[in-house]
Amino acid sequence: MSSESIIEFREFSFQYYTQARPTLHNIDLTIRKGEKILIVGPSGSGKSTLGHCLNGLIPFSYKGEIKGSLKIAGKETKELDIFQLSKMLGTVLQDPDGQFVGLTVFEDIAFALENDTIPLPEMKERVQKAAAMVDMESFGFSSPYELSGGQKQRTSLAGVLVDDVEILLFDEPLANLDPATGMAAIEIIDEIHRKTDKTIVIIEHRLEDVLHRDIDRVILMNDGRILADMDADTLMASSLLAENGIREPLYVTAMKYAGVEVTAEHCAGHIDTLKTDRIREALSAWNDAVEHPQVKPASEPLLAMENIHFSYDGEKRIINNVSFSLEKGELMAIVGRNGAGKSTLSRLISGFEKESSGTISYLGEDISGLTIKERAQKIGVVMQNPNQMISKPMIYDEVALGLRLRGVEEDEIKKRVEKVLEICGLAPFRKWPIAALSFGQRKRVTIASILALNPEVIILDEPTAGQDFRHYTQIMEFVKQINRLGVAIILITHDMHLMLEYATRAVVISGGEKIADARPSDVLTDSDVIERANLKETSLYRLSQMTGIADGTGFVQNFIDYDKKVRVHQ
């Protein structure tokens, strides 16, 4: 790493023309050549706006007033055009699909070179070299849209590397990736950093996942200001993460539960550097003292899938002989890699697809003959993106829509809508337009519209995708509240933290087959299941191994039980 600065913000402020107040306030930040920087902060903290200032989307796409100075490689950015900036800094977007322009991987990587009219022999050589750097040379003639999530990320990265820019900006690179693919993405970024010594800036709110590999500095933002600029060890020892709604690594939470006062000397910024000799005794004593809640007796199955097979074309099986049941009032997770068949199972349960063979029963009765509308009275589905479900401009009308379609009397609709708005914390907004709501509030509206139909099962597809920790917690505590009312919940998720904290059971799907049906603590400590389903071993298990606790699975379960007890009392 050089001492020479490559990015310099000086008393930099920015205000969108559409906003009443600045989004960024007096930013002073220096990033040196060859550094690897992580920018974290809750939703609305200004971290994405900071990224837009770096890559030129501000002011060229998003208009507003700039004050102060931003220099990249010694040049004032307001004096450069977006083309000049693109030769200095390359951006890998959160959604790779939005970045593809070529029909094949090689064509997509070559796009920037074609724009620069690089001679064909040189272009081919540079494309091959960039593809090799991210291990994509064997997929050169594949369509980008046929690739897995991780391969798409690699292709996007190669398309930036081919231009040999000095700075790489990653905007939420872990969004929409399954756990193992996300871990691989962080490893690729680290490998590129070590091989090329490029300056790397990562914007991400999944702190623990990014800290899978070394980071030089973490910049913490909130309310458009930089609150901290420090190494990860010092940040873990501070109270800043909790105070600003950022989830700390689970192994750090476990240390605190065990009564350890975390200091910079613990080197807790990365689990591999953790000084375990200082915490071994405290963790062991805490682990032995955790009290377990009483196990509830099993109730009758509410929903059961028996030997389900499904194929779109009659040949290639998407779902292969899957069986599981859901009890009344249970909260279960379905997990697995991208494309494993999780969402297909949801569509089969809700009736959007028809199983090729096997039986889906509800309270012991086969429901294969029920229409989607009839199933929706028992089973509700909430999609990942609330905007794909909302069709009315006003909150009240959206929540009432399903009841009106069923011909329910207006007096009864009013009672039921008022009740669910109260449960969902939306009663103060009953007369508001949907457009005035945040993403998280819209999510609540979609859940309320399903709850109004009084289903006994709700399927939630990636309920916390793209949410920071504060909104994630609000949504999941709300889901837990619904669950306590007796509604059974199925969570389809990539988030292993969510599964550990909230689900009592996990069904693991790989290649359309069920490979495990167990407690989350058993799933995330089973190396075979983790590998086959592209999951990620929990850092809690790694912590137990490092501190000599023999029963790692038991330690993880103890953390879950203790954590639930803590959250009940908060």
N, C-alpha and C positions, 0 to 999 in steps of 0.2 A: 504494500500500500504506500502510495506517495503522500508527501505532506502538502502537495499542490492541490488547491481547491478546484473542483470542477463544477459545483453548483453553489451559488451564493444568493440567498434571500437577504435583503437589507431593508428593514422597516417596510415590509411588503404587505399591502392590504388589497383586498378585492371585494367589490360589491356588484352582484348581478343587477342589471337594470330592472329586473322583475322583483327584486327583494327590497324591503324597507331598510335593512341594515346590512353592514358588511358580513360576508361569510368568513373571510380571513382578516385577522387583526395583527398588524405590526409583527409579521413573521421575520425573525432573524435566525437563519440556519445556514451552516456551511457543511457541505459534503465533500470529502476529499476524494481524489482520484483513486479508484480501486477499492473503495469502501463498499460494504454490503449493509444496507440500512433497512430497518423495518419501521413503517409508519402505522401505528395503531390508534384506534379511537372509536367511540360509539357512533351509531348512525347520526348524521347531522353534525359531526365534529369538525368537518372541513377537510378531512384527509383526501377525499376524492377530488375536491376542488383544487387542492394543492397539486395533485397529480395532473389535472387538466391544465394547470398553469405551466407545468414542466413540459408537457408534450405539445403545447400550442393549441389545444382545443379551446383554451381561454387565451386570447380573445377572439380566435378565428371562427369558432362555432358557437361558443357561449359568450354573449356580449355583456360587458360590464365596465365599471370604472376601476382602473389599476392605479395604486399609489406605491411609491417606493421603487426598489430595484430588484430585478431577478436576472442574474448572469449565469449563462452556461458556457463553460470553457472560455471564460473571460469576455463573452459577448452579451450585450444587453438584449434580452429576448424580444422586447417590444420593438427593436429595430430589425428583427429577423422575420422572414415569412415562414409559413408552416412547412414548406418544402425544405428550407435550410435547417429548420429544427429537426426534421425527420432524419437528416443525415448525421445528427449528433446524438439523438435519443430515440430509441425504438420502444414501442409499447406493445405488450402482450395483454390483450383484453380479457376481462372476466369470462366472456362468452366467445370461445374461438370461432363458432359458426358465423358470428358477425364480422369476422376478419377474413374469411376465405373468399377468394376471387377466382382461383384456378379450378380446372376440371380434374386435375390430378395433383398429388402432393408436390411433385417436381415443378409443375406449372405454377402452383401457388407460391412456392419458395422463390421462383424466378421473377415474380411480379415486379418487384422494385428494380431489378436489373433491366427488365424489358423497358420500363419507363425511362431508364437512363441510357437506353440504346447501347448496352454493352455488347461487344461482338460475341457471336454464338459460342465459339470454342471456350472463351473465358467464362461466359455465363454458365455453361455446362460444368466446368471445373469448380466454380464457386458454389453452385447449387449442390453438387455432389459432396463438397467439403462441409457445407452447412448441414446437409441431411445426415452426414456421418457423425457430426458433433452431437446430434440428438438421437442417434441410433434409429433413423428413419429411412436409411438408404434402400432397404429391402421393400419399402412400401411406396417407392417413388411413383409408380403408375396406378396406385389406388386412388379412388375418389376420397377427398377429405371427409365427406359426409358419411362414409362407410367405416370410419375409424372409431376406435374407443375414445372415451373422454381424455385419457392420458396421451394417446397418440395425437389427438387434435391439438392438445397443448404443445406437444413437441413440434408439430408442423408449424404452428403459429410462431414458436420461438425461432425455428430455423429461418422463417420468412423475415425475421428481424435481424438475425445474426448474419444473413447473407450480405447485408449492406455494410457490415463491419462498423456499426455505431459504437461509440465509446460508453454510452449509458443505456442500461436496460431497465425499463419501468414495468413492473408486474402489478396490474390492478385486480386485486382479489383473485389470485390464480387458483385458489382451492375451491371456489364456488362450483357447485354441481358435480364435484368429483367424489367417487367413493373413497373410503379411508386409505386404502393401499395406493390408489392412483394419486391421491393428494400427497402422500408421503413420497412417492416416486417423483412427483413434480418438484418438491422441495429439494430432493437429491439432485435432480437435473440442474436446477438453478445453481446449486452449490458447486456442482462439477464444472459448469460453464464459468463460474466465478474463479475457481481455482486454475482452470486451464488458460483462461484469457485475461484474467485480472481486470475485467471490465467493472465499471461502477454499477452496482445493482441497487435498485430501490423497489421494495415490496410494500404494497398497501394491502393490509389484510387484518380482519378482526379475530381470526382463529390463531391466537398467540402461541399456544402450546404446539400446534402443528408446524408452524414456521420455525419454532425453536428446536425442531428435530435436527437442524444443522446450525452451525455457528452463525451468529449475527454480530457485526461490530458494534452497532448502536441501535437502540430502540427509541423512536420519537413518539411520545404520547401526546395526542391532540384532543382537545375538547373545546366546544364553543368557539371554533375558529382560531384558537391560540395554541401555542406549543407549551405544554405544562411540564414536560420532562424530556431530557435528551441525555440518556445514560446507557451504560451497558446492562445486559439482561440480569446479571447477578445483583446489581444495585437496585434495579427495578423490583425484583422479587422480594427484596428486603423492605421495600417501602409499602405504604398503604394506598398508593396511587391507583393501582388497578381496580381494587374494590370501590374506591371513592368515585371512579369514573366509568363504572359499569363494564369493565373488561374482565372476562373470565380468566383467572389465573390457572396455571397448569394444575391438574388434579393431584400430582405428587406433592406440590406445594401446599394445597389445601389439606392433604393428609398429614403433613408435617405440623401444620397449625392445629389440627384436631388433636394431635398427640401432645400438644402443649409446647412445641418447639417454637422459640422466638427466632424467626428466620432473619439472618443477617447476611451481609455481602460475603462474609467468610465461609458461609455454607456453599457458595458457588452453585446456587439453585437455578441459575439462568438456563442451564442445560442439564438434563438428568444424568448424562454420562460424566459430568464434572462434579456432581454432587458429593460433598464430603460426608459419607455415610457414617464414619466412625463417631461423628458428633451427634447423630440422631438415632442410632441403632437401639439404644436402651429405651428411650422414650417411646419409639414406635412399637417396640415389642410389648412394653407394659400396656400401652393403649389398646393394642390389638387383643391382648388377653382379657381386657376389662369390658369390651363392647358387649352390650346386652342385645339379644336378638328378639325381634317382635314375635308374637304368637303366630304360628302358621294357620291361616284360615282353612277350614275344611273345604274340599272341592265341592262345587255345586254342579247342577246339571248343565250339559252343553247347551249353549244357546244357538250357536252356528257350527256346523260341521262340514268339512270337505273330505270326501272319501274317494281315494284313487282317481283324482282328477287328471285328465289328459287334455291338452289343447294344442291345436295347430291352426295357423292361418290358411295354409295352402293344402292341408291334408297330407303333407309329406314330412316337413320339418317340424318336430315337436318343440313348442315353446314352453309348455308345462308338461312334466312327465311324472305321473303317478304320485301326485302330492296329496297328502292327508294331514289334516290337523283340525282341532276343535277350539272354540272360543267359549269360555264360561260366562255366565251372567256377571256383569260388573267387573270383568277382567280388563287389564290394560296391557296389551301385547304389542311387541314390535315385529315387523317383518324386515329383515335386512339382507344385504347381498350386494354384489358388484353391479355396476351399470349394465343394463341389458340382461339381468339374471332371470327376469320374469316377475318381479315384485308388483309392478303396476298392472301387469296382465292378470295376476291373481285378484287384484282389486276390481278390475273390470268384469271378471267372471262372477265374483260375489255379488256385485251390484247389477248384473244382468246386461251390461253393455256388450259383452261377448258371451257366446254359448259354448260350454265345455264340449269337447269331442266325445268324451266318455267319463263315467264317474258320477257321483251324486253330491249335490250341495243341499243340505237340509237345515231347516230352521225350526227349533224346538221339536226335532225328530221328524218333521214333515218335509218331503222333497219339494223344493221351490223352483224346479226347472221350468214348470209351466207358468210361473208368474211373470207378468210384464215388468219392464223397468219401473213404471209408475207404481205398480203394486209392491215391488220390492222396496221402493223408496220410502214406503210407510213403515218399514221395519229397519232398513239399512240406509244410512245416509253417507254420502261421499263428499269430502271437502278437498278440492284440488289444491295443488301447490301454489298456483297463482290466483289470488282472489279475483283479479280482473277478468279471468276466463269464465267466472261463474256469475258475476254481477250483470244484471240486465236492466235494472230500474235506476232512475236518477236519485231517488230519495230512499233513505234508510228504512223507514217504516214500510214503504211499498215493496222493497226488496225482501224483507223478512216475511211479509204477508203473502208474497207471490205464490208459493207452493200451496198454501191453504186456499187461496182464491181459485187456483187451478183445480182443486179438489171439490169446489162448490161449497165450502164451509160458510156458514152464516157470518155476516160482518161483525155481529156482537161477539161471537165466539172467537173470531179472528183477532179482534181488539184485545180480548183477555189474554189469548195465547202469545200474541206479539209483545204486549206489555210485559208479560212474565219473562219471556226469554231475553228481552232487552235489559231487564233488571239483572238477570243471571249473568249476562255477558258484559255488564258494566257499560251498556250503551244507552241506558235510559235518558241521561242528560242530552243525548244527541238525536233523540227520536225524530225531530223535525229537520234534521240537517240533511244537506245533499251528500251523496257518497263522495263527490269530488273533493269535499273539504276534509276527508279523513286521511290519516296516515295509512301506510301499507298494513301495519299490525292491526289497526282498527278495522280496516276492510276485511282482514282475515276473520276478525270476530263477527262481522256482519254475515259472512258466508256460513260460519258455524251456527250463528243464531237462526239463519233461514232454514238450516237443516234441523236444528233443535225444535223449532216450532212444529215440526211434523211428528214429534214424539217418537223418534226411532229408538230402538233398544241397542243398536250398533252404529257407531260412527267410524268411518275409515278416513284417516287424515294422511294425505300424501305430502311428505316433507313439510310438516307444519312450521318448522323454524328456519327454513332455507332463507339465507340472506339477512337474517335478523341478528342484531348485536345481542350481547348477553342479557341486557336489561329487558329488551322486548321478547327475547327468547323465553326468559323466566316468566314474564307476564303471561305469554300465550300458554306455556306449559302448566303454570299453576292454575290457569283458567280451565285448561283441559282436565286437570286433576280434579277440579271442583265438579265438573260435569260427570266425571267418572264416579265421584262419591255419591252422586244422585242415583247411581245404579246403571248408568249407560256404559256398555262395553265399548272399549276403544281399541282400534287397530292402528298403530303408527307405522307408516312406511317411511323409512329414514336411512340416510347415510351417516347420521350423526351418532357416533358411538357414545358420546357423553350423554346425550338425550336418552339413549337406550338404557345405559347404566343407571341414570338418576330416576327415571320415571316408569320404565316397563318392569313388570314382574316376570316376564317370560319373553323369549325371542325365538322366532322361527327363522332359520337361515336358509336362503335359497341360492343355489349355484347351478348354472346351466339348466334352469327350469326344474331342478329336483330339490327336494327338501333334504338338507344334509345335517341339520341339527334342530332340536326343539328343546330348549333348556333355559335355565336362568341366565341372564346377561353376564353374570360373573363367570359362569362356566364357559360361555361362548367366547368371551374375550381373553380367556387364559388357555384356550385349546389351540395349539399351533397348527394342527391339521385343518381345522375348520377355518381359522383365520386365513390361511394360505389359499384354500380352495374358494373362499367367498370374497377375497380381496378386502378383508377387514384389516384392522390394525390393533395389535396388542395394546392393552391399556397401560399407561405409564405406572399405574398403581401396582400392576403385576411386576413390572421391572423394578419398582422400588422395593417390593417385598423380597425379590431375589437378591438385590444389592445389600439389603440389611439382614440377610440370613433368616428370614421368616420362612419356615418350612412349607406351610400351607398357603401358597400364593393365592389360590382361588378363594380360600376362606378369608384372607386379608382383604381382597377386593369386595367380597360380600359384606364384610364388617364395615368397610367404608360406606357402602351403599346404605346399609341399615342405619348407621350413625348419621350420615348426611340427611337422610329423610327425616330423622328425629330433629335434627338442627333446624331444618327448613320449616317444620311444623310449628316450632316455637318462635320463628322469626316474625 
